[in-house]
């Protein structure tokens, strides 16, 4: 899998991101010289966690034949100490369906086992940046 990024035709900092047959956009807020026309890179990072948690929980609920219809999820970011190496995400999940408290608790545990949560909290990531 490769991600291809190029400057979008419009916008000062707007980027076009291609992942297989999908196209995403990213920009920065006007306060940083952009137009705020698309999510910024931090938003995309945070959104990957939200999507992974929701998909993981839905998959497990379906396998276990739980009456989970859908998930509403809100991610709130506190990046005030990011420069010091601390980036805090708060994830509020709402499970829609006919579930008891035991199912709610178990599904919350499963949410923290999604691959992106593990990657963000347990993996040592190395990045090699070079000229292509």
N, C-alpha and C positions, 0 to 999 in steps of 0.2 A: 504494500500500500504506500502510495506517495501522495503528498499534498503539494499542489502547485499553486503558487501565489504570484500575482502580478498586480501592478498598479491599475486600478479601475479607471475607466475613461473620464469620469467626472470626479471632482473633489480633490482637495489638496493632499490628503493622506489616505483617502479611501482605497482599500485593497480588495481585490477579487480573489477568492480562495476556491480552488477546484479540488474536490475529493471524489474520485471516480466520476460518476455522472452528476454529482451535486455541486451547486455553486452557492457559496456563502459570501457575505460582504463583511468588512470590518472598517471602522473609522474611529476617530477620537472626537471628544467633545469640543465645541467651539472654544472653550477655555484653554485648550491645548493646540489650537490652530486648525482643527478639523471642522467638519460641518455637523457632526453628531448624526450622520445619516444611517448609521448601522451600529451594531454592538461593538464596543471596544474589545481589545484582546482579553482584558480581565473578565468581561462579561462572558466571552466564549469559554474561558477556562471554568468559570463558575457554572455555566450552563451545562458543561459536559458532566459535572458532578450531579446536577439535578436530573438530567436525562438518564444517566446510568442508574441512579437510585430508583427512579420510577420504573424503568424497564426491568431491572433486576427483581424488584418486589412484585411486579405484575407477572413475570415469568414463574416465580415461585408460587404465587397465589393460584395461578392456573394449574400448575402441576399438582398442587395440593387440593384442587377443586374448592377453593375458598370463594365466597361470594363477594369478591372485590371487583367493583365495576370500573373504577377509575381512581386516579390519584391526583390531588392538587398539591402543589409543592411551591414554597416560596423560599428562595435563598437570599439572605441578607449578608452583606459583606462589610467587614470592618478592616479596612486597609490602612488605618491611621498609623500603625507601627510596621508597615511593610518594609520600610528602609532599614529597620532593625531586625528583620528576619521573621516577623510575626504577621501572618495573614489569617484572619479569622472568618469562617463562614458559619452562619447559623441556618439550619435547614428545618423548616416547619412543614411537616407532611400531614395531609388530611386524606384518610382512606375512605372512599365512598363505596358503600355497600353494606350488606347485612353481616357485620362482623362483631364478635364479642371482644371484651377487653384482652383476653388471652391472645386472640388473633392479632389485635393491634400491637401488643407488646412484641410478639414474635416477628411480625413484619417490620417493626422498627429495628430490631436486631439485624434482620436480613439486609435492610437498607444500608447499614454500616459495613456490610461485607461485599458491596458491589465493587467491581474491578477498579473503577476510577477512585473511589474512596480509599481503597488499599494503596493504589498508586500514589495518591496525594499524601498519604500519611505514613506509609511503610517502606516505599521503594527508595533506593538510592538511584537517582537519575543522572546520567551523564549525557552531555550534549557536545557534539563535535561540529563546530561552525567553520566552513571553509569556502573558498571560491569554487563555483561550479563550472 
